[in-house]
Amino acid sequence: MLTDNYLSRNYRAILLSEMPQHVLPVLEVDGKQLSQSLTICRYLAREFHLCGKTAWEQAKVEEIVDTMEDLRLEVAKWIYEKNETKKNEISEHLKEQVYPKFAKILETSLRGNEENDNSSGYLVGENLTLADLSVFETLTFPLTIHPSILDDHIELQQHRHRIKTHKRLSDYISNRPLRPV
């Protein structure tokens, strides 16, 4: 059973002192704790068979997850910038260079998957994988600050819709709080 706990700032500070590596998030399984976001994602992907079916598919999933981490780091620059002038410069850089670059990479992945006789609409293989979830999640916050970034990318819009309406994800996605990177 999954319990998704969101913490108040006061409780968060107290809890951090008790966590491995003194960071959040933490996944607890059978009384054991695991930290680091991507480590947790990869662990859960293995547990729920979201890694791909072959060693090649697993590598392609990880390639996309790592690519999304690169995008996340670019968006984080905007999130944490305090200077408004610099923040505006970063915003323009994101819109003009960063988002188009990553959109092209993702579209190439989608098309490459289809060229391998797979018209599933997923990024790797025939089924939902961590790659699909990572792309969906990584783009969620940027779409709140730059809503038009996928306007010229129909395949990515369709992919996003496929994930958002997935029978096992739609309730969670529509009811969770929005979180920045």
N, C-alpha and C positions, 0 to 999 in steps of 0.2 A: 504494500500500500504506500502510495506517495503522499507525503504531506509537504506542501509548499509554504514555508513560513516566511513572512515578511516581517522585518524587525524595526522597532522604533529606534531612533538614534541612541537613546539612553541605554536601552537593552543591548543594542549592537556593541557598544563600547565594552560593556561588562562581558558579553559573550566572547568577544574576540580574545580576551585573555585566556579563555579555556579551550580555544581551538588549536588544532595542529597548525603549525606555521603562523599562527595568529592572524589568519586571513579568512575571509568569507568569499564565496560560498563554501559550505561544507555539506557533503552528503554523508548521512549516517546509515549504515547497513549492519544489522545484527550487532549493534553496539560499537561498531568500528567506524572511525571517521576518515573521510578522504577529502582533501582540499584541492584547489586549483580548478577553475572552470572547465578548461579543455580536458583535463584528466577525468573529471566527473562525466563530461559529455561522452568521452570515448569509452569509459567504463559502462555507462548506461547503454550506449550503442551496442556494445558487445553482449550485454545481458539481454537486450531486446531484439537482437538480430537485425540491427540497422547499420551494419558495417559493410555490406556487400557480400556476395556469395563466394567470390574467388579472391585469391591473393591480389590479382590485378584490380578488381573492383574495390577491394579494401584500400589499396594504395591510391586509387582515384578519389575515393571518399576523403581520405586524409589530405590529399592535395587540395581539394576544394575547401575543406575546413581550415587548412592553413592559409589559403588565399583569403578567406573571410576574416581571419585574424589580422591579416595585413590591412584590409579595409577598415576593420574595427579600430585599429591603431590610428589610421588617418582621421576618422571621425572623432576619436577621443581628443585629438588636438583642438578641434573646434569646441568640444564640450568643456574642456578645462582651461581654455584661454580666457583670461580676465580682461585684457585690453580689447575694447570694442572695435577699434580700428583694425587690429590684428585679427580679431575674430571674423570681421567682415571679409578680410583678405583670404582667410582660410576657407570661409564659406564659398567664395567665388572659385577658389582653387578646387574645392570639392566638386562643385557643379560643372566646371569647365573641363577638368582633367581627370580627377580621381574616379568619379562615378562612371563616366563614359569608358574609362579603361577597364574597370571591373565588370561593367555590363557586357562589354565585348568578350571578356574571358568567360563569363557565365553562359552567354549565348553560344559560344564555341563549344562549351561542355555539353549543353543541351543538344545541339546539333550533332555533335560527335557521338552522343549516345544513340540518337535516332539513326545515324548512318550505320550503326552496328546492328541493324534490323530490330531496333528497340524503339517503339513509338509510345512508350509508357508515359512520357512527359516528365520523367524524373531525371535527375542529373547523372546518376550512375545506376546501371542495371535496370531491372524491371519493377522494382519496388521502392518504396520510401526508404531513404537512408539518412544518416547523420548529415550528409552533404546537403540534402534538401532542407533539413531543419536549420542547419547553420546559415544557409543563404536566406531563408525566410526571416530568421531572427536577426541576422546582421543588418538586413535592409529595413526592418521595422522602424527603428528610431530615425534613421536618416530620412525616411519617407515623411516623418512628422515635421521635419525642419525644411525639407526640400521635396514637397509632394509631387513634383513633375519629373523626377529623375528617371522614372520608367516609362514616361509618355511615349517615347520612340522605340520601346522595347517590348513588343507584343508578346513574344515568347516568355519573357521574364514575368510579365503581368499574368499570363496564363499559368505559369509555374506557381506563382504566388497564390493565385486563386485555388489551384489544385491542393496546395498545402493547407491553406486557410479553411477549406471546406472538407478536408479529409475527415472521414467518419470518426476516427479516434482522436482527432485534434481540435475540431471546430469548437466544441464547448469550452475547452480550456483557453484557446486563443481568444475567443470573444469575451471571456469573463476575467481575464487576468489584468493586473495593473500594468500600465506602460512603464517600461524601465529604460533609461538611457544605457548606452554601451557599458 
